[in-house]
Amino acid sequence: MRAETGERTARSGTAGGNLALATAAFALTFWAWNLIGPLSRTYSDSLDLTPTQTSVLVAFPVLVGSLGRIPVGALTDRYGGRVMFTAVCLLSIVPTFLVGVSASSYGMLLLWGFFLGIAGTSFAVGVPFVNAWYRAERRGFATGVFGAGMGGTALSAFLTPRLVEGLGVFTTHLLMCAALAAMAALMWFRARNSPAWRPRTEPVLPRMREALGLRATWQASALYALVFGGFVAFSTYLPTLLTTAYAFAQTDAGLRTAGFAVAAVVARPVGGVLSDRIGPVRVCLISFFGTCAFAVVLALHPPAEFPAGLAFVLIALSLGLGTGAVFALVAALVDPSRVGTVTGLVGAAGGLGGYFPPLLMGVVYQATGAYTLGFVLLAVLALVVALYTSRAFRDAG
């Protein structure tokens, strides 16, 4: 039996190799998911958009990327990460191409931007895929490292405006299509499901009802809506905020948004590792209270580089720690056979948490000429979630 297990492991690759592949695929699909946000100034100027219209355009891909995680997570429990990563990469090619040919039409950008959200569903594939490769005491590390793939937003923020300046919108999107096709081939031919993984063949809807019946699903959803939602909201809307509130050029705003995303990406695996050592609840509390404090600083609209720049980096670190800790908490509370379905639901909550803030920020700025109210609301929400966490998980590690 032991020899058979070793042979299967050899055929299926290694935990580290599959974790690396999953992280790379996650980063690329997140880059595709965030193609519109870094170009918000370009679209706003060329189409003469209001702040509210721009925020709607930026937020639209988040919607499908959020809700789509629910069925994608359940399908991953059934078909495995190898099949689902390949499918998500291939399906993302179509809206990526069509967004690239729709730069002159606000309506078409909204339509294909909506379907661009398919790329954002990859998160619900990767968490159960990498979880199955690691023992329970190492899953905080595994999900933290995989979650660093959200650095695809940093790549998009930094590189997309520069590629568009040098190559044009269409060619930039065509290159992304080619990259997605190559990643689909790589995942199909090189990635392998863990030998410990077993497909769940019962119908999807009963499994989703079962997951919704778990208290842990709703608790983790509330926490993740704050931390991942905050990350997504900043990653997609920060280029717009920096060009309007601080008058940065689009490329400069993209560079700073990339810095924000990198800080959150670095913090995510740290949050996972710390969760393995001191417990995910403690790491969540550090994240939530930190987010509250730095949101208060930003509400005061301080000068651009300091302390505003420092506050943005620190809030990114706080949110990144939380994203790593929440899924370490999920891994501790949920049976491995249910992780894909629960991940889809929790991931959807996190994505929806990132859908509404850009809309709110656009409305607030158009009405008041400042973002103060938006940051105040973020601070209040982070404080409420922190207090809830301290009570709901009082006996947890």
C-alpha positions in Angstrom: 0.0 0.0 0.0 2.8 2.4 0.9 4.6 1.7 -2.4 1.4 2.3 -4.3 0.9 5.7 -2.5 4.4 6.7 -3.3 4.0 5.8 -7.0 0.8 7.8 -7.2 2.5 10.8 -5.5 5.4 10.6 -8.0 3.0 10.5 -11.0 1.0 13.4 -9.6 4.0 15.7 -9.0 4.9 17.4 -5.8 3.0 19.6 -3.4 5.4 22.5 -3.9 5.3 22.2 -7.7 1.5 22.2 -7.8 1.4 25.1 -5.4 3.7 27.1 -7.7 1.6 26.3 -10.7 -1.6 27.3 -9.0 -0.1 30.5 -7.7 1.1 31.4 -11.2 -2.3 30.7 -12.7 -4.0 32.7 -10.0 -1.7 35.7 -10.6 -2.3 35.7 -14.4 -6.1 35.4 -14.1 -6.1 38.1 -11.5 -4.2 40.3 -13.9 -6.8 39.6 -16.5 -9.6 40.3 -14.0 -8.1 43.7 -13.3 -7.4 44.9 -16.8 -10.0 47.8 -16.7 -9.1 49.4 -13.4 -5.6 50.6 -14.3 -6.9 52.2 -17.5 -9.8 54.0 -15.8 -8.3 57.5 -16.6 -7.9 56.5 -20.2 -11.5 55.4 -20.5 -12.8 58.3 -18.4 -11.1 60.9 -20.6 -11.8 59.3 -24.0 -15.5 58.6 -23.2 -16.1 61.7 -21.1 -17.3 59.7 -18.1 -18.5 61.0 -14.8 -16.9 59.7 -11.5 -19.9 57.5 -11.0 -19.8 56.0 -14.5 -16.1 55.3 -14.0 -16.6 53.6 -10.7 -19.4 51.4 -12.3 -17.0 50.5 -15.1 -14.2 49.6 -12.7 -16.5 47.6 -10.4 -18.4 45.6 -13.0 -15.8 42.7 -13.5 -15.8 42.2 -9.7 -19.5 41.1 -9.8 -19.1 38.0 -11.9 -15.7 37.3 -10.3 -17.5 37.2 -7.0 -20.7 35.4 -7.6 -19.1 33.0 -10.1 -16.9 31.6 -7.3 -19.9 29.9 -5.8 -20.5 27.4 -8.7 -16.8 27.3 -9.6 -15.9 26.2 -6.0 -18.6 23.5 -6.1 -17.4 22.3 -9.5 -13.8 22.2 -8.2 -14.9 19.7 -5.5 -16.3 17.5 -8.3 -13.8 17.9 -11.1 -10.6 19.0 -9.4 -8.3 22.0 -9.7 -6.5 20.8 -12.8 -9.6 20.7 -15.0 -11.1 23.9 -13.5 -7.9 26.0 -13.7 -7.7 25.0 -17.4 -11.3 25.9 -18.0 -11.2 29.3 -16.3 -8.1 30.3 -18.3 -9.7 29.3 -21.6 -13.0 30.9 -20.8 -11.3 34.2 -19.8 -9.8 34.6 -23.2 -13.1 35.6 -24.9 -14.0 38.6 -22.7 -10.3 39.6 -22.5 -10.3 39.9 -26.3 -13.6 41.6 -26.5 -12.7 44.2 -23.9 -9.7 45.0 -26.0 -11.8 45.8 -29.1 -14.5 47.8 -27.2 -12.4 50.7 -25.9 -14.6 53.2 -27.8 -18.0 52.1 -26.4 -19.0 52.5 -22.7 -21.8 50.0 -23.1 -19.7 47.3 -24.7 -17.0 47.8 -22.1 -19.6 47.3 -19.4 -20.9 44.2 -21.1 -17.6 42.4 -21.7 -16.1 43.8 -18.5 -18.9 41.9 -16.7 -17.8 38.6 -18.3 -14.2 39.5 -17.6 -15.1 38.6 -14.1 -14.8 34.9 -15.1 -11.1 35.3 -14.6 -11.7 36.3 -10.9 -13.3 32.9 -10.1 -9.9 31.2 -10.1 -9.5 31.8 -6.4 -12.3 29.3 -5.6 -10.3 26.7 -7.7 -7.0 27.2 -6.0 -7.8 27.0 -2.3 -9.2 23.5 -2.3 -6.6 22.4 -4.9 -3.6 23.4 -2.7 -5.3 22.4 0.5 -5.5 18.8 -0.6 -1.8 18.7 -1.1 -0.9 19.7 2.5 -1.5 18.4 6.0 -3.9 20.4 8.2 -1.0 22.1 10.2 0.5 23.4 6.9 -2.6 24.7 5.2 -2.2 28.2 6.5 1.1 28.3 4.8 -0.3 26.8 1.6 -3.3 29.1 1.3 -1.1 32.0 2.2 1.4 31.3 -0.6 -1.3 30.6 -3.1 -3.1 33.8 -2.1 0.1 35.7 -3.0 -1.1 35.2 -6.5 -3.4 38.1 -6.0 -0.3 40.0 -6.8 -1.6 39.8 -10.4 -3.4 43.0 -9.6 0.0 44.6 -8.9 1.3 43.4 -12.2 -1.8 44.8 -13.9 -1.6 48.1 -12.1 2.1 48.5 -13.0 2.4 47.0 -16.5 -1.0 47.4 -18.1 -0.8 51.3 -18.5 2.8 51.0 -19.8 1.9 48.2 -22.3 -1.0 50.3 -23.5 1.2 53.3 -23.9 3.8 51.3 -25.9 1.6 48.9 -27.8 -2.0 50.1 -27.7 -5.1 48.7 -26.0 -5.8 46.0 -28.6 -2.3 44.5 -28.7 -2.1 44.6 -24.9 -5.3 42.5 -24.6 -4.1 40.2 -27.4 -1.0 39.5 -25.4 -3.0 38.7 -22.4 -5.2 36.3 -24.5 -2.0 34.5 -25.5 -0.7 34.3 -22.0 -4.1 32.8 -20.8 -3.9 30.2 -23.5 -0.4 29.2 -22.6 -1.3 29.0 -18.9 -4.3 26.8 -19.7 -2.0 24.4 -21.6 0.5 24.5 -18.7 -2.1 23.6 -16.1 -3.6 20.8 -18.2 -0.3 19.1 -19.0 1.7 19.8 -15.8 -0.7 20.3 -12.9 -2.0 17.3 -11.0 -4.6 16.8 -8.3 -3.4 15.6 -5.0 -3.5 11.8 -4.5 -5.5 12.5 -1.3 -8.2 14.4 -3.3 -11.5 12.6 -3.9 -14.2 14.0 -6.2 -17.6 14.7 -4.6 -20.1 13.4 -7.1 -23.4 14.3 -5.4 -25.4 17.1 -7.0 -24.1 20.7 -6.6 -27.2 22.3 -5.1 -27.4 20.0 -2.0 -23.7 20.5 -1.4 -24.2 24.3 -1.5 -27.2 24.1 0.9 -25.0 21.9 3.2 -22.2 24.5 3.1 -24.7 27.3 3.7 -25.9 25.4 6.8 -22.5 25.7 8.3 -22.0 28.5 10.8 -18.4 28.7 9.8 -19.3 29.6 6.2 -21.3 32.7 7.3 -18.6 33.8 9.9 -15.7 33.5 7.4 -17.8 35.3 4.8 -18.3 38.3 7.0 -14.6 38.4 7.8 -13.4 37.9 4.2 -15.9 40.5 2.9 -13.9 43.1 4.8 -10.3 42.0 4.1 -10.4 40.7 0.6 -13.2 43.1 -0.3 -11.0 45.9 0.9 -8.1 44.6 -1.1 -10.1 44.3 -4.3 -11.7 47.7 -3.9 -8.4 49.4 -3.4 -6.7 47.5 -6.2 -9.4 48.4 -8.7 -10.3 51.9 -7.6 -7.0 53.2 -6.2 -5.8 54.4 -9.7 -9.0 56.4 -10.0 -8.7 57.8 -6.4 -5.1 58.8 -6.9 -5.8 60.6 -10.2 -8.8 62.5 -8.8 -7.9 63.2 -5.2 -4.1 63.6 -5.6 -3.8 64.5 -9.3 -1.3 61.8 -10.2 -0.7 60.8 -13.8 -2.2 57.4 -14.8 1.2 55.7 -14.9 2.2 57.2 -11.5 -1.1 56.1 -10.0 -0.5 52.6 -11.4 2.9 52.4 -9.9 1.5 53.3 -6.5 -1.4 50.9 -6.8 1.1 48.2 -7.7 3.0 49.1 -4.5 -0.2 48.8 -2.5 -0.9 45.4 -4.1 2.6 44.1 -3.5 2.4 45.0 0.2 -0.9 43.1 0.5 0.5 40.1 -1.4 3.6 39.9 0.8 1.5 40.1 3.9 -0.9 37.3 2.8 1.5 34.3 3.2 2.8 36.0 6.4 -0.8 35.9 7.7 -1.0 32.3 6.8 2.2 31.3 8.5 1.4 33.4 11.6 -2.0 31.7 11.7 -0.2 28.3 11.9 1.8 29.6 14.9 -0.4 31.9 17.0 -3.8 31.1 15.6 -5.9 32.7 12.8 -8.2 34.6 15.2 -5.4 36.6 16.6 -4.0 37.4 13.2 -7.5 38.5 12.1 -7.8 40.9 15.0 -4.5 42.5 14.2 -5.7 42.9 10.6 -9.1 44.4 11.5 -7.9 46.9 14.1 -5.0 47.9 11.9 -7.4 48.5 9.0 -9.6 50.7 11.2 -6.7 52.8 12.4 -5.2 53.5 9.0 -8.6 54.2 7.4 -9.0 57.0 10.0 -5.7 58.5 8.9 -6.7 58.4 5.2 -10.1 60.0 6.1 -8.2 63.1 7.1 -6.9 63.4 3.5 -3.2 63.8 4.5 -0.5 64.9 2.0 0.1 62.5 -0.8 3.5 60.9 -0.1 3.6 61.1 3.6 1.6 60.2 5.6 -0.9 59.2 3.0 1.5 56.9 1.1 2.6 55.2 4.3 -1.0 54.8 5.4 -1.9 53.1 2.1 1.0 50.7 2.5 0.0 49.9 6.1 -3.6 49.3 5.3 -2.5 47.0 2.5 -0.4 45.1 5.0 -3.3 44.9 7.4 -5.7 43.6 4.7 -3.1 41.1 3.4 -2.6 39.6 6.9 -6.4 39.2 7.2 -6.8 37.5 3.8 -4.2 34.9 4.8 -5.7 34.3 8.2 -9.4 33.9 7.2 -8.7 30.9 5.0 -6.4 29.4 7.6 -9.5 29.7 9.8 -11.7 28.0 7.1 -9.2 25.2 6.9 -9.3 24.7 10.7 -13.1 24.8 10.9 -14.3 23.0 7.7 -13.9 19.4 6.6 -11.5 19.1 3.6 -14.3 17.5 1.4 -16.3 20.7 1.8 -13.5 23.2 1.4 -14.2 23.9 -2.3 -17.8 24.6 -1.8 -17.3 26.7 1.3 -14.4 28.5 -0.4 -16.7 29.5 -3.3 -19.2 31.0 -1.0 -16.7 32.8 1.2 -14.8 33.9 -1.9 -18.0 35.3 -3.3 -18.6 37.3 -0.2 -15.1 38.6 -0.4 -15.5 39.6 -4.0 -18.9 41.3 -3.3 -17.1 43.1 -0.5 -14.9 44.6 -3.2 -17.8 45.4 -5.6 -19.7 48.0 -3.7 -16.9 50.3 -2.3 -15.8 51.6 -5.7 -19.5 52.4 -6.5 -19.8 54.2 -3.1 -16.5 56.0 -3.5 -17.6 57.3 -7.0 -20.9 58.6 -5.6 -19.3 60.1 -2.5 -16.7 61.9 -4.6 -19.2 63.2 -7.1 -21.4 64.5 -4.3 -18.8 65.9 -1.9 -15.6 66.3 -3.9 -13.7 64.2 -1.4 -13.4 60.6 -0.2 -13.6 61.3 3.5 -17.0 59.6 4.1 -15.9 56.4 2.4 -12.8 56.0 4.6 -14.9 56.7 7.7 -17.3 54.0 6.8 -14.4 51.6 6.2 -13.0 52.4 9.7 -16.3 51.8 11.3 -16.9 48.5 9.5 -13.4 47.2 10.4 -14.0 48.1 14.1 -17.4 46.3 14.1 -15.9 43.2 12.4 -13.0 43.2 14.9 -15.4 43.3 17.9 -17.6 40.5 16.4 -14.5 38.3 15.8 -13.3 38.8 19.4 -16.7 37.5 20.7 -17.6 34.9 18.1 -14.2 33.1 18.3 -13.5 33.8 22.0 -12.6 30.1 22.6 -10.8 29.6 19.3 -7.0 29.6 19.0 
